[in-house]
C-alpha cells in the first residue's frame, strides 16, 4: 500500500492535467463572439441546474468526509436557493446575465442541450453516481478550478464587456463567480483528496475518472462553439 496521506502529488497531477486540457479548448481561448457567448449562457443554464440538483447530491451521498459534504451543501444552496452575501441565488444572476446579452426569459426557460452537451451531461452524471466519490467531486468542480487558475480565458468579465459592450454592473455574474469559484475548487479546497486516497487502485480510479471528466468538458465546450457559430 502506498502512503498518499502526506503527499499532495495527486492534487498537482489533477491540476496540471486540467490546465493542459483547458489550454486546448477553443471556447476558452479563441476570441469570444456574441454567438458563442449567448450559446454558453444557454447551455450553462442547464449545466448549472444539473450540477447542483443532480450531480452534487449523487456523490455527496457517498462521501465520508462531513466537512466536504457540508461545504458542498452550502454551495448548492447558494446556487439554487439563496446566497447570503448577495441576498439572492446565483441562478438569478445567471438569468440577468442572459438578459444583458439579449436572451429572452422564454429562451432561457425552454433551452434544450445540444447533442455534444447532452453527451457531456450523461458522462458527468454517470461519474457522479457510479465512480469513486472523489471523481464525482471533480466532475462538479474542475471547471471552477480552470476558470480561477487559467490566466486568460473567456469567462473573464472584461472579455464580455468588450464583446457585448457591457458595463461593470452588467457583468457582475462573472466577477462574482470568479471569486466564488476560488472557494469551490483548487489545490486548497481539494486538500481532502490526498487524505482519502490511500492506495494505488483508488488513485488510479480517481485519475481515470478525472480524465473522463475532462474529455466530457471538451465535448461540452465544442457543442457550445458549434451552437454559437450557428448563431453568428
For each residue, the residues with C-beta under 8 A, 3 or more apart:
1: 198 199 200
2: 199 200 203
3: 6 7 198
4: 7 9 10 194 197 198 203
5: 194 195 198
6: 3 194
7: 3 4 10 194
8: 11 12 187 191 194
9: 4 12 13
10: 4 7 13 14 193 194 197 203 206 207
11: 8 14 15 187 190 191 193 194
12: 8 9 15 16 187
13: 9 10 16 17 207
14: 10 11 17 18 138 142 190 193 207 210
15: 11 12 18 19 145 149 186 187
16: 12 13 19 20
17: 13 14 20 21 210 211 214
18: 14 15 21 22 142 145 146 149 210 214
19: 15 16 22 23 146 149 150
20: 16 17 23 24
21: 17 18 24 25 214 217 218
22: 18 19 25 28 146 150 153
23: 19 20 28 29 150
24: 20 21 218
25: 21 22 28 29 217 218 221
26: 29 30 221 222 225
27: 30 36 40 154 221 222 224 225 228
28: 22 23 25 146 150 153 154 155 221
29: 23 25 26 152 153 154
30: 26 27 154
31:
32: 36 37 154 159 160 163
33: 36 37 163 228 229 232
34: 37 38 101 102 163 164 231 232
35: 38 39 227 228 229 230 231 232
36: 27 32 33 39 40 154 224 225 228 229 231 232
37: 32 33 34 40 41 101 154 160 163 164 228
38: 34 35 41 42 98 101 102 103 228 231
39: 35 36 42 43 224 225 227 228 231
40: 27 36 37 43 44 154 224 228
41: 37 38 44 45 94 97 98 101 103 108
42: 38 39 45 46 98 103 107 108 111 227
43: 39 40 46 47 111 113 114 117 220 223 224 227
44: 40 41 47 48 94
45: 41 42 48 49 94 95 98 108 111
46: 42 43 49 50 111 112 113 117 121
47: 43 44 50 51 117 121 220
48: 44 45 51 52 79 90 91 94
49: 45 46 52 53 54 80 91
50: 46 47 53 54 55 121 124 125
51: 47 48 54 55 56 79 140
52: 48 49 55 56 75 76 79 80
53: 49 50 57 76 80
54: 49 50 51 57 58 125 128
55: 50 51 52 58 59 124 125 128 136 139 140
56: 51 52 59 60 72 75 76 128 140
57: 53 54 60 61 76
58: 54 55 61 62 125 128 129 136
59: 55 56 62 63 128 129 133 135 136 137 139 140
60: 56 57 63 68 69 72 73 133
61: 57 58
62: 58 59 133 136
63: 59 60 68 69 72 133 137
64: 133 196
65: 68 69 192 196
66: 69 70
67: 70 71 192
68: 60 63 65 71 72 137 192
69: 60 63 65 66 72 73
70: 66 67 73 74
71: 67 68 74 75
72: 56 60 63 68 69 75 76 137
73: 60 69 70 76 77
74: 70 71 77 78
75: 52 56 71 72 78 79 184
76: 52 53 56 57 72 73 79 80 81
77: 73 74 80 81 82 83
78: 74 75 81 82 83 89 90 180
79: 48 51 52 75 76 89 90 91
80: 49 52 53 76 77 89 90 91
81: 76 77 78 89
82: 77 78 87 88 89
83: 77 78 86 87 88 89 90
84: 87
85:
86: 83 93 176
87: 82 83 84
88: 82 83 92 93
89: 78 79 80 81 82 83 92 93
90: 48 78 79 80 83 93 94 177 180
91: 48 49 79 80 94 95
92: 88 89 95 96
93: 86 88 89 90 96 97 172 173 176 177
94: 41 44 45 48 90 91 97 98 173
95: 45 91 92 98 99 105 108
96: 92 93 99 100 173
97: 41 93 94 100 101 170 171 172 173 174
98: 38 41 42 45 94 95 101 103 107 108
99: 95 96 102 103 104 105
100: 96 97 164 166 170 171
101: 34 37 38 41 97 98 160 164 166
102: 34 38 99
103: 38 41 42 98 99 107 108
104: 99 107 108
105: 95 99 108 109
106: 109 110
107: 42 98 103 104 110 111
108: 41 42 45 95 98 103 104 105 111
109: 105 106
110: 106 107
111: 42 43 45 46 107 108
112: 46
113: 43 46 117 118 121 223
114: 43 117 118 223 224 226 227
115: 118 119 223
116: 119 120 219 220 222 223 226
117: 43 46 47 113 114 120 121 219 220 223 224
118: 113 114 115 121 122
119: 115 116 122 123 216 219 223
120: 116 117 123 124 216 217 219 220 223
121: 46 47 50 113 117 118 124 125 220
122: 118 119 125 126
123: 119 120 126 127 212 213 215 216 219
124: 50 55 120 121 127 128 139 140 213 216
125: 50 54 55 58 121 122 128 129
126: 122 123 129 130 131
127: 123 124 130 131 135 136 139 209 212 213
128: 54 55 56 58 59 124 125 131 136 139 140
129: 58 59 125 126 136
130: 126 127
131: 126 127 128 135 136 205 209
132: 135 136 202 205 206 209
133: 59 60 62 63 64 136 137
134: 137 138 193 196 197 206 209
135: 59 127 131 132 138 139 205 206 208 209 210 212 213
136: 55 58 59 62 127 128 129 131 132 133 139 140 209
137: 59 63 68 72 133 134 140 141 190 193
138: 14 134 135 141 142 206 209 210 213
139: 55 59 124 127 128 135 136 142 209 213 216
140: 51 55 56 59 124 128 136 137
141: 137 138 144 145 184 185 189 190
142: 14 18 138 139 145 146 185 210 213 214 217
143: 146 147 217
144: 141 147 148 181 184 185 186
145: 15 18 141 142 148 149 181 185 186 190
146: 18 19 22 28 142 143 149 150 153
147: 143 144 150 153 155 177 178 181
148: 144 145 178 181 182 185 186
149: 15 18 19 145 146 186
150: 19 22 23 28 146 147 153
151:
152: 29 156
153: 22 28 29 146 147 150 156 159
154: 27 28 29 30 32 36 37 40 159
155: 28 147 159 174 177 178
156: 152 153 159 160 174 178
157: 160 161 168 171 174 175 178
158: 161 162
159: 32 153 154 155 156 162 163
160: 32 37 101 156 157 163 164 166 171 174
161: 157 158 164 165 166 167 168 170 171
162: 158 159 165
163: 32 33 34 37 159 160
164: 34 37 100 101 160 161
165: 161 162
166: 100 101 160 161 170 171
167: 161 170 171
168: 157 161 171 172 175
169: 172
170: 97 100 161 166 167
171: 97 100 157 160 161 166 167 168 174 175
172: 93 97 168 169 175 176
173: 93 94 96 97 176 177
174: 97 155 156 157 160 171 177 178
175: 157 168 171 172 178 179
176: 86 93 172 173 179 180
177: 90 93 147 155 173 174 180 181
178: 147 148 155 156 157 174 175 181 182
179: 175 176 182 183
180: 78 90 176 177 183 184
181: 144 145 147 148 177 178 184 185
182: 148 178 179 185 186
183: 179 180 189
184: 75 141 144 180 181 189
185: 141 142 144 145 148 181 182 189 190
186: 15 144 145 148 149 182 189 190
187: 8 11 12 15 190 191
188: 191
189: 141 183 184 185 186
190: 11 14 137 141 145 185 186 187 193
191: 8 11 187 188 194 195
192: 65 67 68 195 196
193: 10 11 14 134 137 190 196 197 206
194: 4 5 6 7 8 10 11 191 197
195: 5 191 192
196: 64 65 134 192 193 202
197: 4 10 134 193 194 202 203 206
198: 1 3 4 5 202
199: 1 2 202 203
200: 1 2 203 204
201: 204 205
202: 132 196 197 198 199 205 206
203: 2 4 10 197 199 200 206 207
204: 200 201 207 208
205: 131 132 135 201 202 208 209
206: 10 132 134 135 138 193 197 202 203 209 210
207: 10 13 14 203 204 210 211
208: 135 204 205 211 212
209: 127 131 132 134 135 136 138 139 205 206 212 213
210: 14 17 18 135 138 142 206 207 213 214
211: 17 207 208 214 215
212: 123 127 135 208 209 215 216
213: 123 124 127 135 138 139 142 209 210 216 217
214: 17 18 21 142 210 211 217 218
215: 123 211 212 218 219
216: 119 120 123 124 139 212 213 219 220
217: 21 25 120 142 143 213 214 220 221
218: 21 24 25 214 215 221 222
219: 116 117 119 120 123 215 216 222 223
220: 43 47 116 117 120 121 216 217 223 224
221: 25 26 27 28 217 218 224 225
222: 26 27 116 218 219 225 226
223: 43 113 114 115 116 117 119 120 219 220 226 227
224: 27 36 39 40 43 114 117 220 221 227 228
225: 26 27 36 39 221 222 228 229
226: 114 116 222 223 229 230
227: 35 39 42 43 114 223 224 230 231
228: 27 33 35 36 37 38 39 40 224 225 231 232
229: 33 35 36 225 226 232
230: 35 226 227
231: 34 35 36 38 39 227 228
232: 33 34 35 36 228 229
